[in-house]
Amino acid sequence: MSFINLTIQVEESLKELDNCKREFEATLSYEELQPYFDEAIAEQRKKLTLPGFRKGKVPLNLIRKNFGDSIEHLAVEDIANKVFRDYVLKNKIDIVTAGSLDFIEYQPKDNLKFKISFEVRPDVELKNYKGIELTKINYEVDEEFVDSEVKLHLYQNSSFELDGEALDDEYRLTMDVNNLDENGELIIGQSEKDVHVYLNNPDLLPEIKSALRGIREGEERIIDMKNSEGVPVKTKVTIKRVEKVIPPELNEELFKKLSGKDDVKTEQEFRETIWKSLENYYENESKKQLSAATIKKLIDSNPIPIPEFYIENIIDGMYKNYEERLKRKLTPEEKEQMKNSSRPIAHEQASWYMIREKIIELEDLKLTEDDFAEMVKLNFERFNIPPDKLLETYMKNPSLTENLLTEKVIDFVVSNANVTEETKKIETQKTETQI
C-alpha cells in the first residue's frame, strides 16, 4: 500500500547504535494516523464489492463501519515504512539497507509505536592518502638466475631413461619419504609419496645429495639432517624409480620451441630472450606488490566503519564463486566456517572500495580514451576488429573500466607518495621438489 502526499507532524527520534547502524523510533497519535487510515480505506473501496453496490461504489462510511478496524491493523506496517522513508528523504540520510521493522505496537483508537533499524553509508574522511611511505622492490635479474632458468627449461625438456643405480648427479629419483621419531618409528601424517629429486639440483642440501649417491631402485636409506629450525631429524627414503637424465640437444629447433619465437636460433639469443622475459615478469611482480602495499597502507592509515550489509554482500559473492568452482552448494556448516574465515578479507575489500571511491571524488579522476589506447593497440589485430570499434567495446565494459580506474587511483597515490626503492636478488629456480 502506498500513501501519497501525506505530511504529518510525528514524534520521531534517531538513535546511533554500533558502527553504521541506526534506529529510528516514532510514535503517531490516532489523530495523526487518521489521514493514513482514510487513504487506506479509499484504496480498499476500489477493490471492494458489497450486495447492492457496484465495485468501487461502496460508501466510505459503510466500509469504515464494517471493515475499518481490520483495515487499520493491515495498514500500520505500511504507515510505519512510509513515515520512515519520509524521515530519510527529509533528512537526506544515505542509507545502505531498506530497514528492518524490529518493533511495532498499535493501540486501536490510541496510537502507533514502532522502531526500524537500518545502516547508513559512513562519511569517509581521508586524512592520509598523499605523502604516504611506500617501498618498491626492484628484482635483480643476473647471470646466475638466468643460468638457473635455462637449466630449468632444459631439465623440463629432458628425457628420462630407467636405470638401476644413481651413478652420478645426472639422475632423477622417485621416492617415498617418511619422517621418523627418535625411536625410528614412522611419524603419522609426516610422509609424502612419489617425490621427485634431481641430484644435480643446485638447491639440494649437500647431506641429502651425499646420502643419495649410488642408491639403487628398491633400496631404503635413513638420512640424518636438520629441519628448518635446526633440529636434527631422521628421514627414511624408499627409492621407487631411478632415471638417467638425458638433456635435449641444443639446436635451433629446441630454441624456437622453448622461446615460442621463430627468430631465436642460437643459445645466446635464447638466453637473451629468457633474460628479457624474466625482467618483464619481475617488473610486473614488483608493480603488483607495490599496488598491494599501497592498498594496505591506505586501509591501515584510514580506518573506516563498514556497514555489515557491505560485508555480507561480499561474503555472499565469495559463496557463489566457491560453489561455482565446487559445482555444488555449500552446506550450512561450510558457509558458517567460510563466513568466519572470510570476514577480515571482506572487511578489507569494502574498506578499499570506499577509500577508492573517495579518492576518485576528491581528485576528480576519470577515464579517457588514452587509458584504453595501449590495450586497443595490442589487441585490434588479434581480434580483427577496427580500433575505433574495439575502443567503444572496451569503454562499455564495466569490469574493464573498474580495473582501469583502480589502476588510475593507485598510480595517483604512488605518484604522490614517498617511495623508497630496494633491490632484491631473485632466488634460483628449483628443478624438483626438495626433501
C-alpha positions as CSV (number, residue, x, y, z in Angstrom):
1,M,0.0,0.0,0.0
2,S,1.3,3.5,-0.8
3,F,0.5,6.7,0.8
4,I,0.8,9.8,-1.4
5,N,1.4,13.4,-0.3
6,L,0.7,13.0,3.4
7,T,2.7,15.3,5.6
8,I,2.1,14.7,9.3
9,Q,4.0,16.0,12.3
10,V,5.2,12.9,14.1
11,E,7.1,12.3,17.3
12,E,10.4,11.0,15.9
13,S,13.9,10.2,17.2
14,L,17.0,8.7,15.7
15,K,19.4,6.7,17.9
16,E,23.0,5.8,16.9
17,L,23.8,2.2,17.7
18,D,27.1,0.5,16.9
19,N,29.3,1.1,13.8
20,C,27.0,2.3,11.0
21,K,23.7,1.0,12.5
22,R,20.9,3.4,13.4
23,E,17.5,3.0,15.0
24,F,14.5,5.2,14.0
25,E,11.7,5.4,16.5
26,A,8.4,7.1,16.1
27,T,5.0,7.5,17.8
28,L,1.8,8.6,16.0
29,S,-1.4,9.5,17.8
30,Y,-4.7,8.2,16.4
31,E,-5.4,11.7,15.1
32,E,-2.1,11.7,13.2
33,L,-2.9,8.2,11.9
34,Q,-6.3,9.2,10.6
35,P,-5.2,10.6,7.2
36,Y,-3.3,7.4,6.5
37,F,-6.3,5.3,7.5
38,D,-8.6,7.4,5.3
39,E,-6.4,6.7,2.4
40,A,-6.2,3.0,3.2
41,I,-10.0,2.8,3.3
42,A,-10.2,4.7,0.0
43,E,-7.8,2.3,-1.5
44,Q,-9.8,-0.7,-0.3
45,R,-13.0,0.9,-1.8
46,K,-11.6,0.5,-5.3
47,K,-11.5,-3.3,-4.9
48,L,-14.5,-3.9,-2.6
49,T,-17.9,-5.2,-3.7
50,L,-21.0,-5.5,-1.4
51,P,-24.5,-6.5,-2.2
52,G,-26.4,-3.6,-3.7
53,F,-23.3,-1.7,-4.7
54,R,-21.1,-1.8,-7.7
55,K,-17.3,-2.4,-7.4
56,G,-15.7,0.8,-6.2
57,K,-19.0,2.4,-5.2
58,V,-19.5,1.2,-1.6
59,P,-19.9,4.3,0.6
60,L,-16.8,5.1,2.7
61,N,-18.8,5.2,6.0
62,L,-20.1,1.7,5.4
63,I,-16.6,0.4,4.7
64,R,-15.4,2.2,7.8
65,K,-18.1,0.7,9.9
66,N,-17.8,-2.9,8.7
67,F,-14.1,-3.2,7.9
68,G,-12.4,-0.2,9.5
69,D,-10.7,-2.0,12.4
70,S,-9.2,-4.7,10.1
71,I,-8.1,-2.2,7.5
72,E,-6.3,-0.1,10.2
73,H,-4.5,-3.2,11.5
74,L,-3.4,-4.2,8.0
75,A,-2.2,-0.6,7.2
76,V,0.0,0.0,10.2
77,E,3.2,-1.6,8.8
78,D,2.8,0.3,5.6
79,I,2.3,3.5,7.6
80,A,5.5,2.8,9.6
81,N,7.5,2.3,6.4
82,K,6.1,5.4,4.9
83,V,6.9,7.6,7.9
84,F,10.5,6.1,7.9
85,R,11.0,6.8,4.2
86,D,9.8,10.4,4.6
87,Y,12.2,10.9,7.5
88,V,15.1,9.5,5.5
89,L,14.3,11.8,2.5
90,K,13.7,14.9,4.6
91,N,17.0,14.5,6.5
92,K,19.0,13.3,3.4
93,I,20.2,10.2,5.2
94,D,22.4,8.0,2.9
95,I,21.1,4.5,3.8
96,V,22.5,1.3,2.5
97,T,19.7,-1.0,3.7
98,A,15.9,-0.7,3.3
99,G,15.5,-1.0,7.1
100,S,14.2,-3.7,9.4
101,L,10.9,-3.3,11.3
102,D,12.1,-4.5,14.7
103,F,9.1,-3.4,16.8
104,I,5.6,-2.3,16.1
105,E,2.7,-1.8,18.5
106,Y,-0.7,-0.4,17.6
107,Q,-3.2,0.5,20.3
108,P,-6.6,0.9,18.5
109,K,-8.0,4.4,18.6
110,D,-5.0,5.5,20.6
111,N,-1.5,5.4,18.9
112,L,1.1,3.5,16.9
113,K,4.7,3.0,18.1
114,F,7.4,1.4,16.0
115,K,11.2,1.0,15.7
116,I,13.1,0.5,12.4
117,S,16.9,-0.3,12.4
118,F,19.0,0.4,9.3
119,E,22.6,1.0,8.2
120,V,24.0,4.2,6.8
121,R,26.9,4.8,4.5
122,P,29.6,6.4,6.7
123,D,31.2,9.7,5.9
124,V,34.7,8.9,4.6
125,E,37.3,11.4,5.6
126,L,40.7,10.6,4.2
127,K,43.4,12.1,6.3
128,N,46.3,10.1,4.9
129,Y,46.5,9.3,1.2
130,K,49.1,11.8,0.0
131,G,52.7,11.6,1.0
132,I,52.4,8.0,2.4
133,E,55.6,6.0,2.9
134,L,56.0,3.1,0.4
135,T,58.7,0.6,-0.5
136,K,59.2,-0.6,-4.1
137,I,61.1,-3.9,-4.5
138,N,63.2,-4.0,-7.7
139,Y,64.2,-7.6,-8.5
140,E,67.6,-8.1,-9.9
141,V,68.0,-10.5,-12.8
142,D,71.6,-11.6,-13.1
143,E,73.7,-14.2,-14.9
144,E,73.3,-16.8,-12.1
145,F,69.5,-16.5,-12.2
146,V,69.3,-16.7,-16.0
147,D,71.6,-19.8,-15.8
148,S,69.2,-21.5,-13.4
149,E,66.2,-20.6,-15.6
150,V,67.9,-22.0,-18.7
151,K,68.8,-25.2,-16.8
152,L,65.2,-25.5,-15.6
153,H,63.9,-25.2,-19.2
154,L,66.4,-27.8,-20.4
155,Y,65.6,-30.1,-17.5
156,Q,61.9,-29.9,-18.2
157,N,62.6,-30.9,-21.8
158,S,64.9,-33.7,-21.0
159,S,64.1,-37.4,-21.5
160,F,64.5,-39.9,-18.7
161,E,65.8,-43.5,-19.1
162,L,65.2,-46.1,-16.4
163,D,68.4,-47.2,-14.7
164,G,69.0,-49.3,-11.7
165,E,71.6,-47.1,-9.9
166,A,72.4,-43.4,-9.5
167,L,76.0,-43.4,-10.7
168,D,76.4,-39.6,-10.8
169,D,74.4,-36.4,-10.3
170,E,72.5,-36.5,-13.6
171,Y,69.8,-38.7,-12.2
172,R,66.2,-38.2,-11.1
173,L,64.9,-40.3,-8.2
174,T,61.3,-41.0,-7.4
175,M,60.8,-41.9,-3.8
176,D,58.5,-42.2,-0.8
177,V,59.6,-40.0,2.1
178,N,58.8,-40.7,5.8
179,N,59.9,-38.7,8.8
180,L,60.9,-40.9,11.8
181,D,60.7,-40.2,15.5
182,E,63.6,-40.6,18.0
183,N,62.9,-44.3,18.2
184,G,63.0,-44.8,14.5
185,E,59.2,-45.2,14.1
186,L,57.2,-43.5,11.3
187,I,55.5,-40.2,12.3
188,I,51.9,-40.3,11.2
189,G,51.0,-37.5,8.9
190,Q,54.6,-36.7,8.0
191,S,55.1,-38.7,4.8
192,E,55.0,-38.0,1.1
193,K,54.7,-40.3,-1.9
194,D,56.3,-40.1,-5.3
195,V,58.7,-37.2,-4.5
196,H,61.0,-36.3,-7.4
197,V,64.6,-35.4,-6.6
198,Y,67.1,-34.3,-9.2
199,L,70.5,-34.9,-7.8
200,N,72.1,-32.0,-9.8
201,N,69.6,-29.5,-8.3
202,P,71.9,-26.7,-7.0
203,D,69.5,-26.1,-4.1
204,L,69.6,-29.8,-2.9
205,L,71.2,-29.9,0.5
206,P,74.7,-31.4,0.5
207,E,73.9,-34.0,3.1
208,I,70.9,-35.2,1.0
209,K,72.9,-35.4,-2.2
210,S,75.7,-37.3,-0.5
211,A,73.3,-39.7,1.1
212,L,71.5,-40.5,-2.2
213,R,74.6,-41.0,-4.3
214,G,74.9,-44.6,-5.7
215,I,71.4,-45.5,-4.4
216,R,69.5,-48.3,-6.2
217,E,65.9,-48.9,-7.1
218,G,64.0,-50.6,-4.2
219,E,66.7,-49.5,-1.7
220,E,65.8,-47.8,1.6
221,R,68.1,-45.4,3.4
222,I,67.8,-43.2,6.5
223,I,69.1,-39.7,6.1
224,D,70.3,-37.6,9.1
225,M,69.5,-33.9,8.5
226,K,68.2,-30.8,10.2
227,N,64.8,-29.3,9.8
228,S,64.1,-25.6,9.2
229,E,64.5,-24.8,12.9
230,G,67.9,-26.5,13.0
231,V,66.7,-29.6,15.0
232,P,68.2,-32.9,14.0
233,V,65.7,-35.2,12.3
234,K,65.8,-38.6,10.6
235,T,64.1,-39.3,7.3
236,K,63.6,-42.6,5.6
237,V,63.5,-42.7,1.8
238,T,62.4,-45.6,-0.3
239,I,63.5,-45.5,-3.9
240,K,60.8,-46.4,-6.4
241,R,62.5,-45.4,-9.6
242,V,66.0,-44.3,-10.8
243,E,66.2,-42.5,-14.1
244,K,69.1,-41.1,-16.0
245,V,68.5,-37.5,-17.2
246,I,69.2,-37.1,-20.9
247,P,69.4,-33.4,-21.7
248,P,67.9,-32.3,-25.1
249,E,70.1,-31.4,-28.0
250,L,70.9,-27.7,-28.1
251,N,69.8,-26.8,-31.6
252,E,67.6,-24.2,-33.5
253,E,64.5,-26.3,-33.2
254,L,64.8,-26.5,-29.4
255,F,65.3,-22.8,-29.0
256,K,62.3,-22.0,-31.2
257,K,60.2,-24.4,-29.2
258,L,61.2,-23.1,-25.8
259,S,61.0,-19.4,-26.7
260,G,58.0,-19.6,-28.9
261,K,59.7,-17.4,-31.4
262,D,61.0,-18.3,-34.9
263,D,63.8,-15.7,-34.8
264,V,65.5,-17.3,-31.8
265,K,68.1,-19.6,-33.3
266,T,71.1,-19.7,-31.0
267,E,71.8,-20.4,-27.4
268,Q,72.8,-16.7,-26.9
269,E,69.6,-15.5,-28.4
270,F,67.7,-17.9,-26.2
271,R,69.5,-16.6,-23.1
272,E,68.7,-13.0,-24.1
273,T,65.0,-13.9,-24.6
274,I,64.9,-15.6,-21.2
275,W,66.6,-12.6,-19.7
276,K,64.1,-10.1,-21.2
277,S,61.2,-12.3,-20.2
278,L,62.4,-12.5,-16.6
279,E,62.9,-8.8,-16.4
280,N,59.3,-8.2,-17.7
281,Y,57.8,-10.8,-15.3
282,Y,59.5,-9.5,-12.2
283,E,58.8,-5.8,-13.1
284,N,55.1,-6.8,-13.2
285,E,55.5,-8.6,-9.9
286,S,57.1,-5.5,-8.5
287,K,54.2,-3.4,-9.6
288,K,51.6,-5.9,-8.2
289,Q,53.4,-5.9,-4.8
290,L,53.6,-2.1,-4.8
291,S,49.8,-1.9,-5.6
292,A,49.0,-4.4,-2.8
293,A,51.2,-2.5,-0.4
294,T,49.6,0.8,-1.4
295,I,46.1,-0.5,-0.8
296,K,47.1,-2.0,2.6
297,K,48.7,1.3,3.6
298,L,45.6,3.3,2.7
299,I,43.4,0.9,4.6
300,D,45.6,0.9,7.7
301,S,46.0,4.7,7.6
302,N,42.3,5.5,7.1
303,P,40.1,3.3,9.4
304,I,36.5,3.4,8.2
305,P,33.4,1.9,9.9
306,I,32.0,-0.6,7.4
307,P,28.2,-1.4,7.1
308,E,27.5,-5.0,7.9
309,F,25.4,-5.1,4.7
310,Y,28.6,-4.4,2.6
311,I,30.5,-7.2,4.3
312,E,27.6,-9.7,3.9
313,N,27.3,-8.9,0.2
314,I,31.0,-9.5,-0.4
315,I,30.8,-12.8,1.5
316,D,27.7,-13.9,-0.5
317,G,29.7,-13.3,-3.6
318,M,32.5,-15.5,-2.2
319,Y,29.9,-18.2,-1.5
320,K,28.7,-18.1,-5.1
321,N,32.3,-18.2,-6.6
322,Y,33.3,-21.1,-4.4
323,E,30.1,-23.0,-5.3
324,E,30.8,-22.5,-9.0
325,R,34.2,-23.9,-8.6
326,L,33.0,-26.9,-6.5
327,K,29.9,-27.3,-8.7
328,R,27.8,-27.9,-5.7
329,K,26.0,-26.0,-2.9
330,L,27.8,-25.3,0.3
331,T,26.4,-26.9,3.4
332,P,25.3,-24.5,6.3
333,E,28.4,-25.6,8.3
334,E,30.7,-24.8,5.4
335,K,29.0,-21.4,4.9
336,E,29.4,-20.6,8.6
337,Q,33.1,-21.6,8.5
338,M,33.7,-19.6,5.3
339,K,31.9,-16.6,6.7
340,N,34.1,-16.5,9.8
341,S,37.4,-17.1,7.9
342,S,36.5,-14.6,5.1
343,R,35.2,-11.8,7.2
344,P,38.6,-10.0,7.5
345,I,39.1,-10.2,3.8
346,A,35.6,-8.9,3.1
347,H,36.2,-6.0,5.5
348,E,39.4,-5.1,3.7
349,Q,37.7,-5.2,0.3
350,A,34.8,-3.0,1.5
351,S,37.3,-0.5,3.1
352,W,39.3,-0.3,-0.1
353,Y,36.2,0.2,-2.2
354,M,35.1,3.2,-0.1
355,I,38.6,4.7,0.0
356,R,39.0,4.3,-3.7
357,E,35.6,5.9,-4.4
358,K,36.5,8.9,-2.1
359,I,39.9,9.4,-3.9
360,I,38.1,9.4,-7.2
361,E,35.7,12.0,-5.9
362,L,38.3,14.2,-4.3
363,E,40.7,14.2,-7.2
364,D,38.0,14.1,-9.9
365,L,39.7,11.1,-11.6
366,K,38.1,10.0,-14.8
367,L,39.0,7.6,-17.6
368,T,39.8,8.9,-21.1
369,E,40.3,7.3,-24.4
370,D,44.1,7.4,-23.7
371,D,43.6,5.0,-20.8
372,F,42.4,2.3,-23.3
373,A,44.8,3.1,-26.1
374,E,47.5,0.6,-25.2
375,M,45.1,-2.2,-24.9
376,V,43.5,-1.4,-28.2
377,K,46.9,-1.2,-29.8
378,L,47.8,-4.7,-28.5
379,N,44.5,-6.4,-29.4
380,F,42.8,-4.9,-32.5
381,E,44.8,-7.1,-35.0
382,R,44.4,-10.2,-32.8
383,F,40.6,-9.9,-32.7
384,N,40.4,-8.4,-36.3
385,I,38.3,-5.5,-35.0
386,P,38.7,-1.9,-36.2
387,P,40.4,0.2,-33.4
388,D,37.5,2.6,-33.0
389,K,35.0,-0.3,-32.6
390,L,37.3,-2.1,-30.1
391,L,37.7,1.2,-28.1
392,E,34.0,1.6,-28.0
393,T,33.6,-2.0,-26.7
394,Y,36.3,-1.6,-24.1
395,M,34.8,1.7,-22.8
396,K,31.4,0.0,-22.3
397,N,32.9,-3.0,-20.4
398,P,32.1,-2.4,-16.7
399,S,34.7,-4.8,-15.4
400,L,37.5,-3.4,-17.5
401,T,36.6,0.2,-16.7
402,E,36.6,-0.6,-13.0
403,N,40.0,-2.2,-13.2
404,L,41.5,0.7,-15.2
405,L,40.0,3.2,-12.7
406,T,41.5,1.3,-9.8
407,E,44.9,1.4,-11.6
408,K,44.5,5.1,-12.0
409,V,43.8,5.6,-8.3
410,I,46.8,3.6,-7.3
411,D,49.0,5.4,-9.8
412,F,47.9,8.7,-8.4
413,V,48.6,7.7,-4.8
414,V,52.0,6.2,-5.7
415,S,53.0,9.4,-7.7
416,N,52.2,11.4,-4.6
417,A,53.9,9.0,-2.1
418,N,57.4,8.9,-0.7
419,V,58.7,5.8,-2.4
420,T,61.9,4.1,-1.2
421,E,63.3,1.6,-3.7
422,E,65.1,-1.6,-2.7
423,T,66.9,-4.1,-4.9
424,K,66.4,-7.8,-4.2
425,K,68.2,-10.8,-5.6
426,I,65.9,-13.4,-7.0
427,E,66.2,-17.0,-5.7
428,T,67.3,-19.6,-8.3
429,Q,64.6,-21.7,-9.9
430,K,64.2,-25.2,-8.5
431,T,64.1,-28.1,-10.9
432,E,62.4,-30.6,-8.5
433,T,60.8,-30.8,-5.1
434,Q,63.4,-30.8,-2.3
435,I,63.0,-33.2,0.7
